[in-house]
Amino acid sequence: MTISSHSDVVLITGANQGLGFELSRRLASDYPGYHILMGSRDTGKGDAAVDILKPEGLSVEAINIDVTDEESIKAAAAEVESKFGRLDVLVNNAGIVAEGKMPTGTSLQETFRACFDVNAFGPFLVTEAFTPLLKKSHNPRVVFMSTGLGSITDRLNPDDQCAAFQFPVYRSSKAALNMIMAHYAALYAKDGWKVNANDPGFCATNLNSYRGWNTPESGVVNAVRLVTLGTDGPTGTFSCTEGPVNW
Ligand SMILES: NC(=O)c1ccc[n+]([C@@H]2O[C@H](COP(=O)([O-])OP(=O)(O)OC[C@H]3O[C@@H](n4cnc5c(N)ncnc54)[C@H](OP(=O)(O)O)[C@@H]3O)[C@@H](O)[C@H]2O)c1
């Protein structure tokens, strides 16, 4: 298969482990023609992830992208342009929980900045950098990996199933991410872009020290749906596998 024969070129940030890795595997397995660019901030980890999926015959390749580093983002966009000339789907998946995970002595301000850098500013910068390539797709799609913890409505509900989880830094970074999603959905609605936010549910990954009650396999079901939307699909939505999520 030559590069130009790929039906859809998909870039997933933070794809060397967790949900990004599982989403790469699912898409490349179930959607022949899809070519998955597995983003990682560490080339060694990215190559190792590709080395797991390539022997399964999957159409994947590693790409280095640190979403907090503008030079890295620009270099990744230049690489995609020179190899493919377009991008069909961008999945802003890379994310962190900073609370409780920063080195001892880290200030609250540094914790906030670190979390927003990866979870909100990064996806904005990445989407900006890849916009010219998305504009060259026949069906541009952007998926933002959000979370129900970013729902303001649910945070105000004392009976919400996650009411006991505080994480104000993580929650607010994802509420900001939802607004970034809404910005792009509104901006490119007239051009037919499908821009949506996904809540994967609470899945056992490195992010939560593998305490999630769902599997990564189940966590990517709705993301797959959003990545593979047709030209008549919805835009500007926030959903999980079961349906819409409260804003
Ligand atoms: N797991 C859940 O229950 C859950 C629930 C709701 C939402 N989410 C969201 O789903 C997304 C994926 O999370 P996950 O659970 O799969 O976590 P994970 O297993 O920890 O994976 C996170 C990925 O993001 C990457 N990453 C972190 N900082 C980065 C940066 N500066 N530049 C590029 N990549 C970076 C990590 O790279 P390294 O391997 O180098 O650290 C890793 O590949 C996140 O946005 C998260 O907020 C997860």
The ligand as an ORCA input file, in Angstrom:
! r2SCAN-3c Opt
* xyz 0 1
  N      -8.062      6.856     32.098
  C      -9.200      7.472     32.423
  O      -9.992      6.999     33.267
  C      -9.576      8.753     31.749
  C     -10.838      9.281     32.035
  C     -11.218     10.460     31.422
  C     -10.361     11.076     30.535
  N      -9.143     10.551     30.277
  C      -8.272     11.263     29.335
  O      -7.815     10.383     28.342
  C      -6.551     10.831     27.845
  C      -5.573      9.674     27.842
  O      -5.340      9.291     29.186
  P      -4.903      7.820     29.626
  O      -5.848      7.406     30.658
  O      -4.667      6.967     28.440
  O      -3.528      8.164     30.371
  P      -2.056      7.573     30.198
  O      -2.097      6.104     30.042
  O      -1.278      8.174     31.308
  O      -1.582      8.194     28.803
  C      -1.382      9.562     28.652
  C      -0.564      9.800     27.413
  O      -0.341     11.218     27.284
  C       1.049     11.404     27.056
  N       1.526     12.725     27.420
  C       1.613     13.281     28.646
  N       2.173     14.504     28.556
  C       2.425     14.718     27.240
  C       2.991     15.780     26.509
  N       3.462     16.881     27.095
  N       3.081     15.658     25.167
  C       2.640     14.552     24.547
  N       2.128     13.496     25.176
  C       2.024     13.590     26.513
  C       1.730     10.306     27.859
  O       3.071     10.154     27.476
  P       4.161      9.422     28.453
  O       3.922      7.956     28.310
  O       5.469      9.877     27.910
  O       3.884      9.906     29.844
  C       0.833      9.143     27.484
  O       1.172      8.642     26.230
  C      -6.142     11.998     28.743
  O      -6.431     13.217     28.099
  C      -7.012     11.823     29.965
  O      -7.242     13.040     30.639
  C      -8.721      9.404     30.868
*
